[in-house]
Amino acid sequence: MGNDGGSIPRRNELVREKKHVEKPDLKAQLAAMYTTCALSERQLEQPIVGDGIGRLYNREAILEYLLDNNAFGDNKSTSLHIKSLKDVKTLKLKANPLRDEAKISDGQSSARFVCPITMREMNGNLPFEFSWPCGCVYSAQARKEIQNAGSLDTECIVCSEHVEAEDVIPINSLDADLLDELRQNMERRKKKTKKKSKSKSKEKRKRCDEDAVDCKGETDYVVRSVKKFKGLNSVSVDQ
């Protein structure tokens, strides 16, 4: 293989190497998801709402979307499950007391919100959650620590409102299996709400019917009394 005018092939010419595929920067992606509306891609501004799979939106953007489903073009695919304001929850967020607007204007980042229990920043570095019944937002770490300390796992760790395990919504999860589970929980929650609504309507109709019967009874009594009174007057006049 020498002195024949040929060349020795290199390894990368003999073995086809796999092309390097750049992975997305998950940290940057999460940071963006915690600061921008999932529908309009504008900066999140109060009031902020969350849906059943933990995505964050400006409430104004949701209202605009409900009025015109094509208002945000292809981004509407992220919110096809939102049919009314009942499908989102207004979030109760703790403002970051250490946020310095002057430093932010100089290019230094600082999270706008923090966990009300641990005061850790809500910037995508740590998982955060919210309770669907009340909308309270807190870090997953805070919930686990408080529950491990003996607190009831059916209460919101911020306001103590009753919360079922399936009503704790992880914010901006990228886990496909968890997202599927959240979608299933979301559908169960909708069915449960419809069932309660039907039950309340049925009970209300029943009360109305009972009130109508009572009202009819009172009316009949008044009519009989009037007739009796007229009869007595007629007798007295004849006499």
Beta strands, then each sheet from edge to edge (+ up, - down):
strand 1: 48-51
strand 2: 56-58
strand 3: 88-90
strand 4: 94-95
strand 5: 113-114
strand 6: 128-131
strand 7: 137-139
strand 8: 168-170
sheet 1: 2+ 1- 3+
sheet 2: 4+ 5-
sheet 3: 7+ 6- 8+
end
